[in-house]
């Protein structure tokens, strides 16, 4: 419903026509959107990716297709500096990721370990201690076969 209103401009004294939209008054309050119930998938078998570097330990729990169920890192768990790469921090990280993935019913994991940090072995042991049945352990640390091309010789 558009109505025209005549408005007098105080500065110039000219009259202007302006269309004004009037909102219809309704008795009912605006309806709130109904939230969809979150569907939780049941994933009995999954994968545990452990990235153990010299500076941090990151654990990611996924389903068989690689869709992330939960993840955690030593920095996320409150460790700072050199403490992030310790075996103790790796155990706490696995415990945190395991708690987050409880809704999915994850029971068995294939472990893929990447990196050379001190949290490698501790993370795998912590997976077993937190109720996961470890099916396989695979090292997927990238190893250069011949390395990258060396720089050209320096001319002095």
Secondary structure in CASP SS format (residue, H / E / C, confidence):
PFRMAT SS
TARGET T0000
AUTHOR 0000-0000-0000
METHOD secondary structure of the structure
MODEL  1
X C 1.00
X E 1.00
X E 1.00
X E 1.00
X E 1.00
X E 1.00
X E 1.00
X E 1.00
X C 1.00
X C 1.00
X C 1.00
X C 1.00
X C 1.00
X C 1.00
X E 1.00
X E 1.00
X E 1.00
X E 1.00
X E 1.00
X E 1.00
X E 1.00
X C 1.00
X C 1.00
X C 1.00
X C 1.00
X C 1.00
X C 1.00
X C 1.00
X C 1.00
X C 1.00
X C 1.00
X C 1.00
X C 1.00
X C 1.00
X C 1.00
X C 1.00
X C 1.00
X C 1.00
X C 1.00
X C 1.00
X C 1.00
X C 1.00
X C 1.00
X C 1.00
X E 1.00
X E 1.00
X E 1.00
X E 1.00
X E 1.00
X E 1.00
X E 1.00
X E 1.00
X C 1.00
X C 1.00
X C 1.00
X C 1.00
X E 1.00
X E 1.00
X E 1.00
X E 1.00
X E 1.00
X E 1.00
X E 1.00
X C 1.00
X C 1.00
X C 1.00
X C 1.00
X E 1.00
X E 1.00
X E 1.00
X E 1.00
X E 1.00
X E 1.00
X C 1.00
X C 1.00
X C 1.00
X C 1.00
X C 1.00
X C 1.00
X C 1.00
X H 1.00
X H 1.00
X H 1.00
X H 1.00
X H 1.00
X C 1.00
X H 1.00
X H 1.00
X H 1.00
X H 1.00
X H 1.00
X H 1.00
X H 1.00
X H 1.00
X H 1.00
X H 1.00
X H 1.00
X H 1.00
X H 1.00
X H 1.00
X C 1.00
X H 1.00
X H 1.00
X H 1.00
X C 1.00
X C 1.00
X C 1.00
X E 1.00
X E 1.00
X E 1.00
X E 1.00
X E 1.00
X E 1.00
X E 1.00
X C 1.00
X C 1.00
X C 1.00
X C 1.00
X C 1.00
X H 1.00
X H 1.00
X H 1.00
X H 1.00
X H 1.00
X H 1.00
X H 1.00
X H 1.00
X H 1.00
X H 1.00
X C 1.00
X C 1.00
X C 1.00
X E 1.00
X E 1.00
X E 1.00
X E 1.00
X E 1.00
X E 1.00
X E 1.00
X C 1.00
X C 1.00
X C 1.00
X C 1.00
X C 1.00
X C 1.00
X C 1.00
X C 1.00
X C 1.00
X C 1.00
X C 1.00
X C 1.00
X C 1.00
X C 1.00
X C 1.00
X C 1.00
X C 1.00
END
